[in-house]
Amino acid sequence: MTSPFLTPAPLRDLNWHRQHAAGLAPAQLRRAARKRQQRGDVRAARVYLEALHHAAPDLDTALDLAALHRQCHEHARGIALLSQACSLWPDRVDILHAMAELAMLAKEYALAAGLWARLVRLQGAAGVYPVLRAIACHRQTGDDPAVTDLMDRCAASLRLGFPPPALELLRAGVGVPRPAPGLYMVTGNNGTGKTTLGHFLQAMGVQIIDADTEIAAFSMGEHWSVLRHDLTRGRPEAEARTAWVWPVARFEAACAAAGASHRAVFVIGGFGQTVAPFAGRARHVFHLTAPTEVIARRLARRGSPAHRPGTAGHAAALRRNARVARPDYPAKVLRADRSVWEICAEILDVLRGSGPCAGNVSRFAFDSVHAPRILP
């Protein structure tokens, strides 16, 4: 398959970059990688960093290269790279953390559990996040005794991060009755806390599909890719024609894989017309909303390059906040300007107290005819 939007072969063909990298010194390789990253050409940047790391193994280079693997959604390659780095620089918190996050994205929960456990031992009371992620791993593998043991051992750290009602929720998990098997969705504007809520639900034993990683992609006409530069090649006229979408093929694949477990599966992420065609597939849709000043504070703390204060993404998120507070698809609207455990408790109350949302099932048709196609 070819596309009229792709530029000539030397820029498109990674073999050209590999051949070019072979003749460069380490300092030149780093400059070339930085230059390609600035252009958004992540795949080419990775070629130069791989050559640099092969020539002169370095901790910072390994971490930067693992981040590029993550951007390319090649989590297994990132895990393999960081596993080798662990043998060179053992017990480095930054390596273990990056590797644990990649293992979570790859759904390698047994591996991730061991990595989070090492981080908990190394960091002590340095934060509740590694403990929460370790709990999520044990829940996903069905090891409830390990959850109890971990929460007992880390009780002091957990009390610093969560009030007693939140800890009771974590210890109980989804409990009985459990949410009915099927597909659920959590949507909301940037900064409403979807990812944080997903982490807490996962720690309670709910199966999660991270929509930004497993479903969403960039689209131009009938073509799509997980990397914007695959479509645009940095051309301004192509940038304007690029959209952020959920390709039907990726949605179906992610949900089919999760549905095989016969558990409640939550798709976390997205809002507006991106998710509207899929809302009818869910038993329930929960939509998070928060005042614009809350969104502004959260985006400023998050430090995401796409939504830093002063960027177009930050301004767009604030402009659309009031507009997307009430979604066009049937959904239970939840206030997100409160603790994550309170939102989670309300979701579980809804799921235990009612069956499928009939309106969600019938309002939107699911049309796979116009699904964008992946680039070769």
N, C-alpha and C positions, 0 to 999 in steps of 0.2 A: 504494500500500500504506500502511495506517495501523497504528499500534500503540497499545494502551491505556496504555503506559508513558510516552508523550510528553506534555509539558506544553503549556499553551495557546500559540496561535500567536505572540503578541508575543515570547516567549522563544525560540521555535523558529525564527522567520523572520528570516534575516539581513538582509533588506531593512529591517526595523524598526531594527536596529542601524546600518545605513548612513544611514538618514534621521536618526537621533539624532546620529550622529557629525558630520553636516554642520553642526550648530549649536554644536559645542563648540570651545573654545579649545585650543591645544596642551597646556597643563597638564592640562586636563580630559580630553583624549583619552588621555594617558598614564595617568591615574588610572583611567579606565574600562577600559583594556586590562589594567592590573594586577589590577583587581577581577575581570574575567572569567577571567583566568588562574588566580587563586586559587580560583575556583569550578570549574576544570577545563574551562571553556567556551572551548576554543582557537580555534574558528572565529570566535566573536564578538570575542575579543581581537584576532585578526588584522584584523578590520574596522577597529578603532580605531587600530591601529598603522599600517595602510595609509593611513588618513586623516592621521595625524600625519606620516608620512614624506612624503606629498604636500605638506602645508602647510609643513613645515620639515625638509628632508632633513638627516639626522644619521647619523653613523657608527654609534653605538650602536643607534639605532632600526633601521637597516638590518640589523644583525646579529641583533637580537631578532626582527625580522620574518622573516628567513631561517630562524631556528630554528623559528618557528611553521609556516612552509611545510613544513619537514622533518617536524614532528610530524604535519601533515596529509597527509604522503606526496605532496606536490605539489612534487617536486624540480625540475621544469622552471621553475616560477615562482620558486623560490628562486635558481636559477642565473641567471635573467634579472635578478632584482633585484640580485644581487651583481655581475653583470657591469656594470650601470650604476654601482654603488658604486665599482667599480674605476676607472672613468673620473673619478670625483670625488676618490677617495683612492687614487692609484696606489701599488702595491708595499706595501700594508698587509698584513702577514703574517696578521692575524686574518681579513681578508676572503678572501684567497687560500686559507687553510686551510678555512674554512667552505664555500667554493665547490668546492674539490677534493673534500671529503667528499660533497657533494651530487652531484657529477658521478660519483663512484664508485657511489653508490646508484642513480643513473639509468643506470648502465652506459655512460656516455659516456666511454669509456676514453681516447680520443685527447685530448679536452679535459682530462681529469683529469691525464694524463701531462704536459701542458704546464704545468699549474698546480703540480703537485708539483715539476717541474724549476725553476720560478721560486722556489719555497720553498727548495729545496736551495741555490740560488745566494744567496738573501737571508740564509738562516740559517747557511750554512757548516757548521760542526761542531756545530750546536745540537741534534742528535739524529738517530737512525737512522730514525725513523718515516717522514718524508717520502721518504727513499731507498727504503725497503721498499715503500711504496705506489706510487712511480714504477716500481719493478721490476714490481710486480703489473700495472700498466697496460700496460707493454710486453709482458709475457707474454700478457695477454688479447688483445692485437692481433697476436700472433705475431711481434713484432719482437725476436728473440733477440739480433741484433747490438747493438741499443740497450741491452739488459740488460748485455752484456759491457762496453760502453763506459761505462755509468753506474757499474758496480761498480768498474771501474778508476779512474775519476775520483774516486769517493767511498770508496776503499779505507780511508783512515785513519778516517773516521767509522764505517764498517762494522765495522772491527776493534774499535772501542770498544764496539759493541753486541752483537757475536756472536763466538763462538770459531771457530777454523778449520774444524771439521767442519760448523758451520752455514753458513759462507760457501761451502763446497764444495757443500752441498745447493742453496743459492740459485743458484750459478753453473751447476750442472748442470740445474736444473729437474726435471721429472718423469722425464726421461731415457728410456732404452730398456731393457726394454720399458715402454711407457707403461701406466698403469692402464686396464683395459678400459672402453670406453664404457658408460654406465649411471648409475643413481642410487645415491648413497651418502649416509649420514647421520652427523652428529656430534652427540651429545646429551650432556646433563649438567646438574647443578644450577647455579644462579647462582654465579659465582665460580670455576668450574672451568677457565676460560680458553678457552671455545669461540670467542669472537670473535677473540682473539689467534691461535689456531690457524688459524682461517679466513683471516686476513690472510697468514700464512706460507704456507699451501697455495696461496693465490691468487698469491703472488709466485713460486711454483714452476710456475705455469701451470695449476693446477686451476681449473675453473669453479665459482663459489660462488653459492649462493642463501642470502641472509641471511634466515632464517626470521622473525626479529622484524620485519623491514621488509616482506618480500614475501609472507608467509603469515599470520602470527598476527594475531588481531583479538579484540575484545571481543564476547561473545555474550550475548544474553538471549532464551531460547526459540529461536525460528526466525529471529530477527533478529541481524545482526552489523554491526559498524562498526570501523574502525581507531581511533576515538576513543571513549573510555568515555562521555564526556558526551553523545554522540549518542544513547545508549541510556538513560542514567540521568537526564539533566537535573539532576543534583545531588541527587536525592531519595534519602535514606538507605534507604528500603525497596526502591528499585530497585538501589542499590549492592549489596545483599546477594544479589541474583539475577543478578548479572553475573559471567560466567566468562571466562577467557583461553583461547582455543581456536585450532585451525587449521581454518578453514572448508574443506571439500572443494573448493569452486570455486576458492579462491585457491591451494591446493596444486596442483591440476591445472594451472591457468594458469601458475604459476611454473615447474613442472617441464616442461611442454610447451614453453615458450619456450626453456628451457635445453637440453632434449633435442634440439632441432633442430640443434645443433652437432655431434652424434655424438661427444661427448667425455665424460670422467668429470665428473659434476656432483655436488657435495657440498652437501646441505642442512645448514646450520649453525644449531643452536639447538634449544631445547625439551628436555623430559624428561617422564617419567611418562605419565599417561593422555592428555595432550595429543597426544603423538606416537605412542603405541602403535598406534592404528588404521592408521598409515601405514608402520610399520616393515617390514611385509611387502612393500612396494614397492621396497625397497632391496636392492642386491646385497650390501652390507655395512653394518652399523650399528656405529659406534664410540662407546662411552660413557665419558666422562671422569669421574673421581672423585678426590677429594682429602680429606685429614683436615679436620675441622671447624675447627680453629684456622687452617689455611691459608685456608679459605674466608672466615673472619672478617677476616683481614688483608687479603685481596684486596678484599673489599667495602668495607672502610674506606678503602683507597687509591683505589678507583674513583670515589667521590664521586657515585654515581648517586642522585638524589632518592628513588627507590623502595626503595633498599637501604642507605641511610646507617645507621650504628650508631645505635640508639635508635628506629628506625622499625619498624613492624609487618613490613614486607617483609624487613628484615635479620634479625629474630628468626625469621621463618618459614623463611628460607633455611637458617639454622643448625639449626633443629629437624628439618627434613626431610632433612638431608644424609646421615645414616646410612641412612635409609629408602630413598633413591633411589640408594644406592651400587651396588646390584645391580638393574638394571631388570627389569621384567616381560616385556620383549620380548627376543628373541635379539639379543645384541650382544657385541662384543669389548670388554671393560672395560680401559681404559687409565689408568694412574696419571698424574694431572695435576699432581702436586707436583714437577715437574722442568721442564727447559727446553723451550720450545715446539718447537725443532728436533728434540729427541729424540723427542717424541711424533709429529711429522711423519714422521721417518725410520721409526718402527715401523709407522705406517699404510701407508707406501709398501711396506715389506717384506711386509706382509700382502697387499696388493693384487697384488704381483708374484708371490707364491708360491702363490696359490690362486684358484679361480673363485668363482662366486656362492655365497652362503650359502643352501643349500636350505631350512633351517629358517625363514629370514626370509621366503621366498617363500610358504610354505604356512601359517604359523601364524595370520596375521591376514587376515580378509576385508576388502576395501575397499568400503565401503557409501556410495554417494552419495545414497541415498534420503533420509537424515535430515540432509543438509547444511543448515546455517543459511543464511538468505537475507540479502542485503545490504539495508540501509535505502535508501529512495529519496533 
